[in-house]
Each structure stands twice: as C-alpha cells, then as structure tokens.
C-alpha cells in the first residue's frame, strides 16, 4: 500500500510538471507567434506587440504555470531548476529525469497547440517555414539576426549567465531561512525575475534559460514542417546550446547562492530573546 501511494505521488508530481510547463509554453510561445506571425501581417508590420510584450507574457506564463503546479510538485517547470535543486537542495536525483521528461512533454504539447492555432498566420507570413518564423518556437543566436554576429559559443555564454541569475534569484526568494515573499506571492516574484532577465538578457540568445522550453517546441516545429529547426541562421547545429547552457548556468547560480548567502543564514532555531515575546511563566 505504501509503495502504491508513493507511486501515485510521483505520478501526481509529473502530471503537475506537465500541466504547469504546458501553461508556461501556451502563453510564452503563443505571444511570440502573435508578435512574429500575426504582427508580420499588420499594416504597418509589428502591430501586435514587441519585445516588451514578449518579456511580460513569458513572465506571466511562469506565474500561471507555477500556480498550477506548485502544490503537487513545487513547480520546477525547468530541467535546469530540477537539476540545481537536486544538487543543492536535496531533491531526489531519482526524480530528475522523470521531471525533465514531463516538463519537455508539456512544452512539446503546448507548442503543437500554438502551431495548430497559428497555422494560417505562419503559412501566410512564412509559407516555407524557414528561419524567419523558427524563432516563434525555439531560440536562435541574436534571435536570428545576422547583423549581430553572435555564434553558438556566444549564445552558450549568454545562456550560462542568464540561467545562473535565474537560479540564484529563485533560491533567494524561495529560501524559508531568507526573507521569502508572503501571501503566496512567490510565483509572482519568480515571474518578475523572468521578465527582468528577458528585458536585460534577451539580445544574444533569446533567453531560453530552460532546456524544456526550447527543446520541446523545437521538436514540435521540426515535426510540423520546420526542417531547419535544429540549426541556426548560419547553418550550424544549435539545438544543444539552450540545453547545455541552462544546465551549467543553473548549477552555477545555485552554487553562488549557497556560497554567498545560504551558508550564512541562521538555521531554523528559536529566535533569541527580544526577537519574540517571552513565554508567560505565570
């Protein structure tokens, strides 16, 4: 009976990771499809949003995805988060791969839904499904802009830095020994972190900062007509960058938080006299 409960518990956690990541990608990839595909057909072009609307929608997608999944799984929604929590916060290593698969599956299904919903706009603005609209689904160096000479190695650097910032801040706002947000505002603050990273680090590689967010939609686009999905605008294999970079960066950011902050925080012990009311001894 205990084993059965344990197994059903894992199934519930994976279901939550799938659903939460699906919500994240439905909003995130959906807004990029609206801006790139829909906006490419307005007069003048670009009438349905810009980089800021993309950054805000991705952040809101995180907020909503976390609220969906947090109770059951903790709402990692990102293999880089799962790996970092296993390395530094005691999350079971045996659950890392199942979580990552559930997250990637949720991202894949969500991207298929966005691809289907925006099929007319994508076909009109980019009939042969080229690099022009590949960025709707997955990231590219310099967002596919050949005027900015960022290669896959520059993009790898960017992804390491961006994800390190993400994990350092996630650990800071979720550490109960620090000063975490109250009133169940944690998901909202994490969403703001993603908005900030998008606005500050969106140029060089599109701030994937999440292997599932990139690989799931990239696979969905490849299976639905984007034959060049695995390559960048220079023809180089690029799909590995938003996988490897975030995994390295997540570990780096979590390690930096532990080194600079976590090891100096007080343990969960009673407050010293004067910090809490003294017990009534009468």
N, C-alpha and C positions, 0 to 999 in steps of 0.2 A: 504493500500500500504506500509506504514512504517513497519507494522508487517511482511508483506511478505518479505521485504528487510532484516529485522532483522533475520528472519528465514533462508533465503538463506545465510546470512552472517555466521551464525553458521554452516550450512551445509558445506560451503566452508572451515571453520576452521577445522572441523572434518575430512574432506577429506584430508586436508594438513597434519594433525597429523597422519592419517592412512598411507599416502604415505611416509612421512618422516621417520616414525618408520619402515615401511616396508623396505626402503632402508638401514637403520641402521642395521637391522637384516639380510638382504640378505648378506651384507658384513661381519658382525660380526660372525654370526653363520656359514656362508659359509667358513670363514677362519679356524674356529675350525674344521669343517668337513674335510677340506683339510689336516690339520695338523694331526688330530687324525685318521681319516679313511683312507685317501689316504696315509699319511705318514706311517701308520702301515703296508702298503703293499710294501714299497720300500725296497731295499737291499743296505745298512743296513737300518733298520727301522728309521723313523724320517727324511726322505729326502725331505719333502715338507714343512718345516717350524718348528718354535719353539715358545716359549713363547713370544719372542720379536716380531715376525711377527704377532702373535695374537694381542698383545697390539697395534701395529701400525695400523693394519687393523681395529680394533674396533674404534680407534681414527679417522681414515679416514671415517669410516662409519658414525660417528657422524657429521663430517664436511659436507659430502654429503647430509645426511638427513636434516641437518639444512638449507643448501642452497635450498633444495627442498621446505621446508615448511615455512620458516621464514616470507615471505611476508604476507601470509594469517593468520597464527596462532601464530607467534612468535616462532614456532619450539620448543615446550617443549620436545616432544618425550619421556616423562618420567613422570609417575604419581607423583613421588617424587618432581619433579620440579614444576608441576602444583599445588600441594598442598602447597608447600612453597611459590609460587608466590601469591596464594590466601591469605595466612596467613600474608604475609609481604609486598606485592607489589600491593595490590588492585585488583588482578584478581578476576572476579566474582565467588563466590562459586557455583552458579547455573551451571557453566560450568565445574566444576572439574570432576564430574562423566562422562559426555559425552566425555570429553577429554581423561580420563583414559580408557574408553571403546574403543575409536578409536585407541589409542596407542596400547592397548593389541590386538585388532583385526589385526592391521598392523603387529605386531610381530608374531601373530599366522599364518597368511597367508604366511609371508616370510619364517617362519620355515617349513611350509608344502612344499614350493617350494624347499628349501635346502634338505629336507628329500627325496623328489622325485628325485632330481638331483643326489644325492649321494647314492641312494638306493643300487646300485651294490657294491660300496666300503664298505658301512656299513654292508651289508649282508655277505660280504667276511671276513671282519676283526672281526665281532661280530655277528655270524649267529642267535643267540637267543636274540639279542638286550638287553644286560644287562647293568650293571653299567659301564662296560668297555667303552662304547660309549655314555652313557647318557649325559656325560659332553659336548658333541657336542651341545646339545640343551639347557641345563639348568645347573645351578651351583650346586656344592657339597662342603661340608666342606673339606678343604685341597685338593680340586679338585679331590676328590675320593680316595686320597692316604691314606691307612690305617696306614702307617708308621708315619704319622703326626697326633697325637691324638687331632684333633680339633673337638669338638662336635658342635651341633647346637647352643649352647649358646656362644661358642667362635666365631662361624661364625656370630651370631647376633651382637656381639660386633664389629666385623670387618666391617659389613655392615653399622652399625651406623656411625662409624668413617669415612669410605670411602665416604659415601654419604654426610656427613657433610662437608668434604673437597670439594667435588664436588659443592655443593650449595654455600658455602662461595665464591669459586672462580668464579662460574658463575655470581653471583650477583656483584662481584668486576669488572669483565670485561664487564658487560652489563649495569652498572650504568652510565648514562649520566652525572651525577654530579661528578663522579670519573674521571679516565683517560681511557676511553674505547678505544679499538683498532680502528684505522681509516681505510679508504679504503676498507670497507666491509670485514675486516679480522676477525671480531668477531667469525664466525663459525670455522675458522681455529684454533684460540686460544682455543676455547672450546674443539675442538678435541684434542689438545695437552694436555689439562687438563686430559682428559680421558686416553690418552697414559701414562701420568705420574702416575695416580692412578693405572693403570694396572701394570706398572712396579714396583711400590712401595708397592702395597697392593693386589697383585694377589694370594698370597700363601694360606691364611686362608679360603677364600670362593669364589675365582674366580671373584671377583669384579663385581657382577651383578649391584649394585648401581642403580637399575631401576626395579621396580616391573613388568612392562610390558615386558621388555626384558627377564625376567626369566619365568613369568607365561605363556605368550603366547606360546613360544617354548616348554615349559614343557607340556602344554596341547596338542600341536601338536604331540609331541613324544609319549605321552600316547595313543592317538587315532590311532597311526600308529605302534603299536607293543611293545612299551616300558612299560610293565606292572608295573615296579617298579619306574616309573617316579616321584612319589610323595615322595619317601623315599631316604635316603642317603645310603652310603655303610655299615652303621651299622644297617640298617633296621628301623631307626627312621623316623617319618614323618618330612620332611624337607622343603616342598614347601613354608611354611609360612615365613621362615626366610628371603628370598630375597624380600618379600613383606613388612613385618613389619619393618625390619631393615632400608631399604632405606627411608620409610615414616618418621620414627623417626629421622633418620640422616639428612634428608633434612630440616626438621623444625629446628633442632639444628644448622645446618650450616648457614641457612638464618638468624636465630636469632643472632648468633655470629657475622655475618657480620654487621647487624644493630647495635648491641651493641658496637662493637669495631670501626667501620668505618662509617657506614651510618649516624648515628646521628650527627657526627662531620663535615660532608661535607657541604659546603656552599649551600644555596638554589639557585634556578635558578633566580638570580637577576643580574642587570647590573654590570659589573666589576668596581672596584673602579678606580679613576683617576690614570693614569700612567700605567694601565694594557691594556688599549685600546686607540686608537687615540682619542683625544678630538674632539668634533664636531666643524665644521667650523662655526664660528659665524659671518663671514663677509657677 
